[in-house]
Amino acid sequence: MRKLFLLAFVSIYSFSTQAARVDTILTHSRAMKKDIKAVIVLPDSYNTAQQYPVIYLLHGYSGNYSNYITNVPKIKDYSDTYNVIFVCPDGNYGSWYFDSPIDTNWKYETYVSSELISWIDGHYSTVKEKKGRAITGLSMGGHGALYLAFKHQDIFGAAGSMSGGVDIRPFPEKWDMAKRLGDYATHPQNWENNTVINMTYLLKPNSLKIIFDCGTEDFFYRVNNNLHQRLLERNIPHDYISRPGGHTWDYWRNAIEYQVMFFVKGFGA
């Protein structure tokens, strides 16, 4: 009995000492004059003698910085397996991750693409080049990830989206977008300028590694198919995955695993 107990103790101790570290950090946005939280997942192997690639994960509308670690705890395993850092910032209730043209208090493009990345690179041992930096997200965060990566290809080497709102124009009264862009009827150009599907002109073949997916029962399924067709028309290489599923964490838990593998392959290249 004593031997079995000791063996069990050693097994538990070994498991507990070989796991990713999860931190909650507080960063400051000078652009928005406020502090913003983020979850950081560091691999068990983390040490300052090595530089690690970083995957930024953006949450959806009404979500927050803790959504991924709560709903997809396996990202800790992915961090250990692939030796990558995950950063899950808070994007507020309905920022859509752009700098609002009508409300200067909302500057989440500036925060994520500039302020947050500078803070992470300054406080952790990261690959400080686009080849070691990827971004993805779900729903509102899927829009945000592609939006930021398309506009900042000098910052991000790879981008993804899971069930993303990649064309916001069919939903003019949804998810606080009018609060960020103005009413669609009176500010149509704001909507045209800030929808991902209209930003493919910024891309050149192989300038950005792209992966996105959407379930066939998702209300964003049609706009994701449309983005796929737009990228095909422009000869922009990308991975597009469509499979049965809705706008749910069950779908995203499956999707994120494939996206992480896609990004890790890109980091290796």
VEXDREN-2710 file (C-alpha; in Angstrom, 1 decimal):
% VEXDREN-2710
k/r/px/py/pz
1/MET/0.0/0.0/0.0
2/ARG/2.8/2.4/0.9
3/LYS/4.5/1.7/-2.4
4/LEU/1.3/2.3/-4.4
5/PHE/0.7/5.6/-2.5
6/LEU/4.3/6.7/-3.2
7/LEU/3.9/5.8/-6.9
8/ALA/0.6/7.8/-7.1
9/PHE/2.2/10.8/-5.4
10/VAL/5.2/10.8/-7.8
11/SER/2.8/10.5/-10.8
12/ILE/0.7/13.4/-9.6
13/TYR/3.8/15.5/-8.8
14/SER/5.3/14.8/-12.2
15/PHE/2.1/15.8/-14.0
16/SER/1.7/19.0/-12.0
17/THR/5.3/20.1/-12.6
18/GLN/5.0/19.6/-16.4
19/ALA/2.2/21.9/-17.4
20/ALA/1.9/25.3/-19.0
21/ARG/1.8/28.4/-16.8
22/VAL/-1.2/30.6/-17.0
23/ASP/-0.9/34.3/-16.0
24/THR/-3.4/37.1/-16.0
25/ILE/-1.6/40.3/-16.8
26/LEU/-2.7/44.0/-16.8
27/THR/-1.5/46.2/-19.7
28/HIS/-2.1/49.8/-20.3
29/SER/-3.5/51.4/-23.4
30/ARG/-2.3/55.0/-23.8
31/ALA/-4.6/55.3/-26.8
32/MET/-7.7/54.6/-24.7
33/LYS/-6.3/55.8/-21.3
34/LYS/-7.2/52.6/-19.4
35/ASP/-5.8/49.3/-18.2
36/ILE/-6.8/46.1/-20.0
37/LYS/-6.4/42.5/-18.9
38/ALA/-5.1/39.5/-20.8
39/VAL/-4.4/35.8/-20.2
40/ILE/-1.0/34.6/-21.1
41/VAL/-0.2/30.9/-21.5
42/LEU/3.5/30.0/-21.3
43/PRO/4.8/26.5/-22.1
44/ASP/6.4/24.5/-19.3
45/SER/9.7/24.7/-21.2
46/TYR/9.6/28.5/-21.1
47/ASN/13.0/30.1/-20.3
48/THR/14.6/33.4/-21.4
49/ALA/17.4/31.6/-23.3
50/GLN/14.9/30.7/-26.0
51/GLN/12.5/32.8/-28.1
52/TYR/9.0/31.6/-28.5
53/PRO/6.4/32.2/-31.3
54/VAL/3.1/33.8/-30.1
55/ILE/-0.5/33.1/-31.1
56/TYR/-3.0/35.8/-30.2
57/LEU/-6.5/34.6/-29.6
58/LEU/-9.4/37.1/-29.8
59/HIS/-12.7/36.4/-28.1
60/GLY/-16.2/37.0/-29.5
61/TYR/-18.9/39.5/-28.8
62/SER/-19.9/39.6/-25.1
63/GLY/-16.8/37.5/-24.3
64/ASN/-13.7/38.5/-22.4
65/TYR/-10.0/37.6/-21.9
66/SER/-10.7/34.5/-19.9
67/ASN/-13.0/32.7/-22.4
68/TYR/-10.3/30.6/-24.1
69/ILE/-8.6/29.2/-21.0
70/THR/-12.1/28.5/-19.4
71/ASN/-13.7/26.9/-22.5
72/VAL/-10.6/25.4/-24.2
73/PRO/-8.3/24.4/-21.4
74/LYS/-6.4/22.2/-23.9
75/ILE/-4.6/25.3/-25.1
76/LYS/-2.3/24.7/-22.2
77/ASP/-1.5/21.3/-23.7
78/TYR/-0.9/23.0/-27.1
79/SER/1.4/25.5/-25.5
80/ASP/3.5/22.6/-24.1
81/THR/3.4/20.4/-27.2
82/TYR/4.3/23.1/-29.7
83/ASN/6.4/25.5/-27.5
84/VAL/4.3/28.5/-28.2
85/ILE/2.9/31.3/-26.1
86/PHE/-0.8/32.2/-26.2
87/VAL/-2.1/35.7/-25.5
88/CYS/-5.8/36.2/-25.0
89/PRO/-6.5/40.0/-24.7
90/ASP/-9.8/41.6/-23.6
91/GLY/-11.6/43.2/-26.5
92/ASN/-14.4/44.6/-24.5
93/TYR/-18.1/43.8/-25.1
94/GLY/-18.3/44.9/-28.7
95/SER/-15.2/46.5/-30.0
96/TRP/-14.9/44.5/-33.2
97/TYR/-11.2/45.2/-32.8
98/PHE/-11.0/48.3/-35.0
99/ASP/-10.4/52.0/-34.1
100/SER/-13.9/53.4/-34.1
101/PRO/-14.3/56.3/-36.6
102/ILE/-17.1/57.8/-34.5
103/ASP/-15.9/57.2/-30.9
104/THR/-12.3/57.9/-30.0
105/ASN/-12.7/56.0/-26.8
106/TRP/-12.6/52.7/-28.8
107/LYS/-9.2/52.1/-30.3
108/TYR/-8.7/48.3/-30.2
109/GLU/-6.9/48.1/-33.5
110/THR/-4.2/50.4/-32.0
111/TYR/-4.2/48.4/-28.7
112/VAL/-3.9/44.9/-30.1
113/SER/-1.6/45.6/-33.1
114/SER/0.7/48.0/-31.4
115/GLU/0.4/48.5/-27.7
116/LEU/-0.3/44.9/-26.6
117/ILE/2.3/43.4/-28.9
118/SER/5.0/45.9/-27.7
119/TRP/4.2/45.0/-24.1
120/ILE/4.3/41.2/-24.7
121/ASP/7.6/41.5/-26.7
122/GLY/9.0/43.7/-23.9
123/HIS/8.1/41.3/-21.1
124/TYR/8.5/37.9/-22.5
125/SER/11.1/36.0/-24.6
126/THR/9.3/36.1/-28.0
127/VAL/10.1/35.9/-31.7
128/LYS/9.9/39.6/-32.4
129/GLU/9.2/39.3/-36.1
130/LYS/6.1/38.5/-38.1
131/LYS/7.4/35.0/-38.9
132/GLY/6.8/34.2/-35.2
133/ARG/3.5/35.9/-34.7
134/ALA/-0.1/34.7/-35.6
135/ILE/-3.5/35.9/-34.7
136/THR/-6.9/34.2/-34.8
137/GLY/-10.3/34.5/-33.1
138/LEU/-13.9/33.4/-33.0
139/SER/-17.0/35.3/-34.2
140/MET/-16.3/39.0/-33.5
141/GLY/-12.7/37.9/-32.8
142/GLY/-12.5/36.1/-36.2
143/HIS/-13.4/39.3/-37.9
144/GLY/-10.9/41.1/-35.7
145/ALA/-8.0/38.7/-36.4
146/LEU/-8.3/38.9/-40.2
147/TYR/-9.0/42.6/-40.1
148/LEU/-5.8/43.3/-38.1
149/ALA/-3.7/40.9/-40.0
150/PHE/-4.8/42.2/-43.4
151/LYS/-4.0/45.8/-42.3
152/HIS/-0.8/44.9/-40.5
153/GLN/1.0/42.3/-42.6
154/ASP/4.3/43.7/-41.3
155/ILE/3.2/42.6/-37.8
156/PHE/1.5/39.3/-38.4
157/GLY/2.8/36.4/-40.5
158/ALA/-0.3/34.3/-40.2
159/ALA/-4.0/34.8/-39.4
160/GLY/-7.1/32.8/-38.9
161/SER/-10.8/33.0/-38.1
162/MET/-13.3/30.6/-36.6
163/SER/-17.0/31.3/-37.4
164/GLY/-15.9/34.9/-38.0
165/GLY/-18.2/37.8/-39.0
166/VAL/-16.0/38.4/-42.0
167/ASP/-18.7/40.6/-43.7
168/ILE/-20.5/42.8/-41.2
169/ARG/-22.8/44.6/-43.7
170/PRO/-25.6/42.0/-43.6
171/PHE/-26.0/42.6/-39.9
172/PRO/-26.5/46.4/-39.5
173/GLU/-28.4/46.2/-36.3
174/LYS/-26.5/43.5/-34.5
175/TRP/-23.8/43.2/-31.8
176/ASP/-23.2/47.0/-31.2
177/MET/-21.6/47.5/-34.5
178/ALA/-23.6/50.7/-35.1
179/LYS/-22.2/52.1/-31.9
180/ARG/-18.7/51.7/-33.3
181/LEU/-19.3/52.6/-36.9
182/GLY/-22.5/54.7/-36.9
183/ASP/-25.8/53.8/-38.3
184/TYR/-25.4/51.9/-41.6
185/ALA/-28.0/54.2/-43.4
186/THR/-26.1/57.4/-42.6
187/HIS/-22.5/56.1/-42.4
188/PRO/-22.3/53.5/-45.1
189/GLN/-18.7/54.2/-46.0
190/ASN/-17.6/53.3/-42.4
191/TRP/-19.1/49.9/-42.9
192/GLU/-17.6/49.4/-46.4
193/ASN/-14.2/50.4/-45.2
194/ASN/-14.2/48.2/-42.1
195/THR/-15.5/44.9/-43.3
196/VAL/-13.0/42.1/-43.9
197/ILE/-14.3/40.9/-47.2
198/ASN/-13.7/44.4/-48.7
199/MET/-10.0/44.3/-47.6
200/THR/-8.7/41.5/-49.7
201/TYR/-7.2/44.0/-52.1
202/LEU/-4.5/44.5/-49.4
203/LEU/-3.3/41.0/-49.9
204/LYS/-0.7/39.7/-52.3
205/PRO/-0.2/36.0/-52.9
206/ASN/1.8/34.4/-50.0
207/SER/2.0/37.7/-48.1
208/LEU/0.1/36.2/-45.2
209/LYS/-0.7/32.6/-44.2
210/ILE/-4.5/32.4/-43.9
211/ILE/-6.8/29.8/-42.4
212/PHE/-10.5/30.1/-41.6
213/ASP/-13.5/27.9/-41.0
214/CYS/-17.2/28.0/-40.3
215/GLY/-19.9/25.4/-39.5
216/THR/-22.6/24.8/-42.0
217/GLU/-25.3/25.6/-39.4
218/ASP/-23.7/28.9/-38.5
219/PHE/-25.3/32.3/-39.3
220/PHE/-21.9/33.4/-40.6
221/TYR/-21.6/30.5/-42.9
222/ARG/-22.7/32.4/-46.1
223/VAL/-20.3/35.3/-45.5
224/ASN/-17.4/32.9/-44.9
225/ASN/-18.2/31.1/-48.2
226/ASN/-18.2/34.5/-49.9
227/LEU/-14.8/35.4/-48.5
228/HIS/-13.5/32.0/-49.7
229/GLN/-14.7/32.8/-53.2
230/ARG/-13.2/36.3/-53.1
231/LEU/-9.8/35.0/-52.1
232/LEU/-10.0/32.4/-54.9
233/GLU/-10.8/35.1/-57.4
234/ARG/-7.8/37.0/-56.3
235/ASN/-5.5/33.9/-56.3
236/ILE/-4.7/34.3/-52.6
237/PRO/-3.6/31.0/-51.1
238/HIS/-5.6/30.0/-48.0
239/ASP/-7.0/27.1/-46.1
240/TYR/-10.8/27.1/-45.8
241/ILE/-12.6/24.5/-43.7
242/SER/-16.3/23.9/-43.7
243/ARG/-17.9/21.1/-41.7
244/PRO/-21.2/20.5/-39.8
245/GLY/-21.6/22.7/-36.7
246/GLY/-23.0/25.9/-35.3
247/HIS/-21.8/29.0/-33.4
248/THR/-20.8/27.0/-30.4
249/TRP/-17.8/26.2/-28.2
250/ASP/-18.0/22.6/-29.3
251/TYR/-17.2/23.7/-32.8
252/TRP/-14.5/26.1/-31.7
253/ARG/-12.8/23.6/-29.5
254/ASN/-12.3/21.4/-32.6
255/ALA/-11.4/24.3/-34.9
256/ILE/-8.7/25.8/-32.7
257/GLU/-6.6/22.6/-32.7
258/TYR/-6.3/22.6/-36.5
259/GLN/-5.5/26.3/-36.6
260/VAL/-2.8/25.9/-34.0
261/MET/-1.2/23.2/-36.1
262/PHE/-1.5/25.4/-39.2
263/PHE/0.3/28.2/-37.4
264/VAL/3.0/26.0/-35.9
265/LYS/3.8/24.6/-39.4
266/GLY/4.1/28.2/-40.6
267/PHE/6.4/29.1/-37.7
268/GLY/8.7/26.2/-38.7
269/ALA/8.8/27.4/-42.3
END
